[in-house]
Amino acid sequence: MKSNRKYKFLAIAAFIVSAAQVAFVSCSDDPGVENRFTTTAEYASDFLKNREKFSEFSAIVDRSRMMDLLGTYGSYTVFAPTNEAIDKYLAGRGLTSIDQLSQADCDTITYNHIIEQAFFTTDFNDGTYPQMNMLERPMTITCDSDTVSIPGQVQLAIYINKEARMVQMDDSVENGVVHTMSSVI
């Protein structure tokens, strides 16, 4: 009888010890460094800031207070004009620096170059984008052949609103896509 009690006591003690270990081990709030999710992907805002050729457009987007939006989750198409494209635009307006642009100018330029949905070049044909830009204006797409840029080769030339050419297409970012533009839309 003493032997039965002894085994019961040992079994209950072992059960309590194992239950305590499970409770203490499984209730940790820290999942451990090896289980943490991190990403090194670029958002549209990082893409623009990390490339010198977009420094003027980045400054305009910053002034319009939209850079934070392009650094968040979501889905965006950004038509990013190069510094040369911004300089051509400024010269056409008789300006020499983006500092001479008004707040309204910066807002208009920024909102005109962003669509709140990602569209890669494989997502559209000639016509109008299915989604309007952030100024709620439609954007037209025109595709043509280019035999001038590289003589002897035929390349696809895509234009937005018949004037701004995509010089680099489909740069994928974490929250959408960036297309490099030859001029301000």
C-alpha positions as CSV (number, residue, x, y, z in Angstrom):
1,M,0.0,0.0,0.0
2,K,2.9,2.3,0.9
3,S,4.4,1.5,-2.5
4,N,1.2,2.5,-4.3
5,R,1.0,5.8,-2.5
6,K,4.7,6.4,-3.3
7,Y,4.1,5.8,-7.0
8,K,0.9,8.0,-7.0
9,F,2.8,10.8,-5.3
10,L,5.7,10.5,-7.8
11,A,3.3,10.5,-10.7
12,I,1.4,13.5,-9.4
13,A,4.7,15.3,-8.7
14,A,6.0,14.5,-12.2
15,F,2.7,15.7,-13.7
16,I,2.9,19.0,-11.8
17,V,6.5,19.6,-12.8
18,S,5.8,18.9,-16.5
19,A,2.7,21.1,-16.4
20,A,4.7,23.9,-14.9
21,Q,7.5,23.5,-17.5
22,V,4.9,23.6,-20.3
23,A,3.2,26.7,-18.8
24,F,6.5,28.5,-18.3
25,V,8.0,27.6,-21.7
26,S,5.0,28.0,-23.9
27,C,3.8,31.4,-22.5
28,S,6.8,33.4,-23.6
29,D,5.9,36.7,-25.3
30,D,9.2,36.9,-27.1
31,P,9.3,34.7,-30.2
32,G,13.0,34.9,-30.5
33,V,15.2,36.8,-33.0
34,E,15.2,33.9,-35.4
35,N,11.4,34.1,-35.7
36,R,11.1,37.8,-36.4
37,F,10.1,39.0,-39.8
38,T,12.2,41.8,-41.4
39,T,12.3,43.0,-44.9
40,T,14.9,44.8,-47.0
41,A,12.5,45.6,-49.8
42,E,12.2,49.2,-51.1
43,Y,9.0,51.1,-50.9
44,A,8.3,53.7,-53.6
45,S,9.5,56.4,-51.3
46,D,12.8,54.6,-50.7
47,F,13.2,54.0,-54.4
48,L,12.9,57.7,-55.2
49,K,15.1,58.9,-52.3
50,N,17.9,56.3,-53.0
51,R,18.4,57.4,-56.6
52,E,20.0,60.7,-57.5
53,K,18.3,60.9,-60.8
54,F,15.0,61.5,-58.9
55,S,16.3,63.9,-56.3
56,E,14.3,66.9,-57.7
57,F,11.1,64.9,-58.0
58,S,11.7,63.5,-54.5
59,A,12.0,67.1,-53.2
60,I,8.7,68.0,-54.9
61,V,6.9,65.0,-53.4
62,D,8.4,65.9,-50.0
63,R,7.0,69.4,-50.3
64,S,3.6,68.0,-51.2
65,R,3.8,65.8,-48.0
66,M,3.1,62.7,-50.0
67,M,6.5,60.9,-49.5
68,D,5.1,59.3,-46.3
69,L,2.2,57.8,-48.3
70,L,4.6,56.2,-50.8
71,G,6.5,54.6,-47.8
72,T,3.4,52.7,-46.6
73,Y,1.6,49.6,-47.5
74,G,-0.8,49.9,-50.4
75,S,-0.5,49.7,-54.1
76,Y,0.8,52.6,-56.2
77,T,2.0,53.4,-59.7
78,V,4.5,56.3,-59.7
79,F,5.5,58.0,-62.9
80,A,8.8,59.5,-61.8
81,P,10.3,62.2,-64.0
82,T,14.1,62.4,-63.9
83,N,16.0,65.5,-62.9
84,E,16.5,66.4,-66.6
85,A,12.7,66.1,-67.1
86,I,12.1,68.4,-64.1
87,D,14.7,70.9,-65.4
88,K,13.0,70.9,-68.9
89,Y,9.7,71.6,-67.2
90,L,11.1,74.4,-65.1
91,A,12.8,76.0,-68.1
92,G,9.5,75.9,-70.0
93,R,7.9,77.9,-67.2
94,G,10.8,80.4,-67.0
95,L,12.0,79.0,-63.6
96,T,15.5,77.9,-62.6
97,S,14.9,75.9,-59.4
98,I,12.2,73.8,-57.8
99,D,12.4,76.2,-54.9
100,Q,10.5,78.6,-57.2
101,L,7.5,76.3,-57.4
102,S,4.5,77.1,-55.3
103,Q,2.9,74.6,-52.9
104,A,0.0,74.2,-55.3
105,D,2.5,73.5,-58.2
106,C,4.2,70.8,-56.1
107,D,0.9,69.2,-55.1
108,T,-0.3,69.2,-58.7
109,I,2.9,67.7,-60.0
110,T,2.9,65.0,-57.3
111,Y,-0.8,64.0,-57.6
112,N,-0.5,64.0,-61.4
113,H,2.2,61.4,-61.3
114,I,0.7,58.8,-58.9
115,I,-2.1,56.3,-59.4
116,E,-3.4,54.5,-56.3
117,Q,-3.1,51.0,-57.8
118,A,0.0,49.2,-59.3
119,F,0.0,49.0,-63.1
120,F,2.9,47.3,-64.9
121,T,3.3,47.7,-68.6
122,T,1.8,44.2,-69.1
123,D,-1.4,45.4,-67.4
124,F,-2.5,47.9,-70.2
125,N,-2.9,48.5,-73.9
126,D,-3.4,51.7,-75.9
127,G,-6.2,53.7,-74.4
128,T,-6.9,55.0,-70.9
129,Y,-5.7,53.6,-67.6
130,P,-8.5,51.9,-65.8
131,Q,-7.8,54.1,-62.7
132,M,-7.5,57.9,-62.6
133,N,-4.4,59.6,-61.1
134,M,-4.6,61.3,-57.6
135,L,-6.0,64.5,-59.3
136,E,-8.9,62.3,-60.5
137,R,-7.8,62.8,-64.1
138,P,-7.6,60.1,-66.7
139,M,-4.2,59.2,-68.1
140,T,-3.9,58.0,-71.7
141,I,-1.4,55.4,-72.9
142,T,0.0,55.4,-76.4
143,C,2.3,52.6,-77.6
144,D,4.6,53.1,-80.6
145,S,7.7,51.7,-82.1
146,D,11.1,53.4,-81.7
147,T,13.7,52.9,-84.3
148,V,15.7,56.1,-83.5
149,S,17.1,55.5,-80.0
150,I,19.1,52.4,-81.1
151,P,19.5,52.4,-84.9
152,G,18.7,49.1,-86.5
153,Q,16.5,47.9,-83.5
154,V,12.8,48.3,-83.1
155,Q,11.8,49.0,-79.4
156,L,8.5,49.6,-77.8
157,A,7.9,53.3,-76.9
158,I,5.2,54.0,-74.3
159,Y,3.9,57.5,-73.8
160,I,1.6,58.9,-71.1
161,N,-0.8,61.6,-72.3
162,K,1.0,61.5,-75.7
163,E,4.0,63.5,-74.5
164,A,5.8,61.9,-71.5
165,R,7.8,58.8,-72.6
166,M,8.6,55.9,-70.2
167,V,12.3,55.5,-70.4
168,Q,12.5,52.8,-67.9
169,M,9.5,50.6,-67.1
170,D,8.3,48.3,-64.4
171,D,10.7,48.9,-61.5
172,S,8.9,46.8,-58.9
173,V,8.8,48.1,-55.3
174,E,7.2,46.7,-52.2
175,N,4.1,48.8,-52.6
176,G,3.7,49.0,-56.3
177,V,5.7,50.0,-59.4
178,V,7.8,53.0,-60.5
179,H,8.1,54.0,-64.2
180,T,10.9,56.5,-65.1
181,M,9.6,59.3,-67.3
182,S,11.4,61.5,-69.8
183,S,9.2,64.5,-69.0
184,V,6.7,65.9,-66.5
185,I,3.2,64.7,-67.2
